[in-house]
Amino acid sequence: MELIETAERRIFIELLRRHGLPESDFVLECADTTDPKGDEIEGQRGFAVVMRRSTGFRREYPIGFDPGWLARWRRDLEDGVFAGPPSGG
């Protein structure tokens, strides 16, 4: 099982499009922090890591059973958290 499901990746991309942001400027990765010796019932845990290439800004969103990371990501987009001038270059 993937920490970030295919449907969640589609929603992530759709949110970028709705906000007029280029998909190529964003990286979505996951960091798995699940205890390999832990109980399977607990489920997988980790972070969705979003980075904007042009600014170098990145933010982590806790993920696991709670799919709320997408709602927090959307709020951050709406609040302009990932906006800003490109980093030096």
C-alpha positions as CSV (number, residue, x, y, z in Angstrom):
1,M,0.0,0.0,0.0
2,E,1.3,3.4,-0.9
3,L,1.3,6.2,1.6
4,I,0.0,8.6,-1.1
5,E,-2.6,6.9,-3.1
6,T,-3.1,7.4,-6.8
7,A,-6.4,9.2,-6.3
8,E,-4.7,11.6,-3.8
9,R,-2.0,12.4,-6.4
10,R,-4.7,13.2,-9.0
11,I,-6.4,15.6,-6.5
12,F,-3.0,17.2,-5.8
13,I,-2.5,17.8,-9.5
14,E,-6.0,19.1,-10.0
15,L,-5.6,21.6,-7.1
16,L,-2.4,22.9,-8.8
17,R,-4.4,23.4,-12.1
18,R,-7.3,25.1,-10.4
19,H,-4.8,27.6,-8.9
20,G,-3.0,28.1,-12.2
21,L,0.2,26.6,-11.0
22,P,2.4,24.5,-13.3
23,E,2.6,20.8,-12.2
24,S,6.3,20.8,-13.3
25,D,7.2,23.3,-10.6
26,F,6.1,21.1,-7.8
27,V,7.4,17.8,-6.3
28,L,5.3,15.5,-4.3
29,E,7.1,12.8,-2.3
30,C,6.4,10.8,0.7
31,A,8.5,10.0,3.7
32,D,7.5,6.8,5.4
33,T,7.9,6.8,9.1
34,T,6.1,3.6,9.8
35,D,7.8,1.4,12.4
36,P,8.7,-1.8,10.5
37,K,8.4,-3.7,13.8
38,G,5.1,-2.1,14.6
39,D,1.6,-3.7,14.6
40,E,0.1,-3.9,11.1
41,I,-3.2,-2.7,12.5
42,E,-1.7,0.7,13.3
43,G,-1.2,1.3,9.6
44,Q,1.4,3.3,7.7
45,R,2.5,6.7,8.9
46,G,4.6,9.4,7.3
47,F,4.6,12.7,5.6
48,A,3.6,14.1,2.2
49,V,6.4,16.4,1.3
50,V,5.6,19.2,-1.2
51,M,8.3,21.3,-2.6
52,R,8.0,24.2,-5.1
53,R,11.1,24.0,-7.4
54,S,11.1,27.7,-8.4
55,T,11.2,28.9,-4.8
56,G,12.8,26.0,-2.9
57,F,9.9,26.2,-0.4
58,R,8.8,22.9,1.1
59,R,6.3,21.8,3.6
60,E,5.5,18.5,5.2
61,Y,2.0,17.2,5.9
62,P,1.4,14.2,8.2
63,I,-0.3,11.3,6.5
64,G,-1.6,7.9,7.4
65,F,-5.2,6.9,8.1
66,D,-6.3,10.6,8.0
67,P,-6.5,11.9,4.5
68,G,-6.6,15.5,5.8
69,W,-3.3,16.4,4.3
70,L,-5.0,17.3,1.0
71,A,-7.3,19.7,2.8
72,R,-4.3,21.3,4.5
73,W,-2.5,21.5,1.2
74,R,-5.5,23.1,-0.5
75,R,-5.7,25.7,2.4
76,D,-2.0,26.5,2.0
77,L,-2.5,27.0,-1.7
78,E,-5.5,29.3,-1.1
79,D,-3.6,31.2,1.5
80,G,-0.6,31.7,-0.8
81,V,1.8,29.7,1.3
82,F,3.6,28.4,-1.8
83,A,3.5,31.8,-3.7
84,G,6.5,34.1,-3.7
85,P,9.4,35.1,-5.8
86,P,11.8,32.4,-7.1
87,S,14.9,31.8,-5.0
88,G,18.2,33.3,-6.0
89,G,19.7,32.3,-9.3
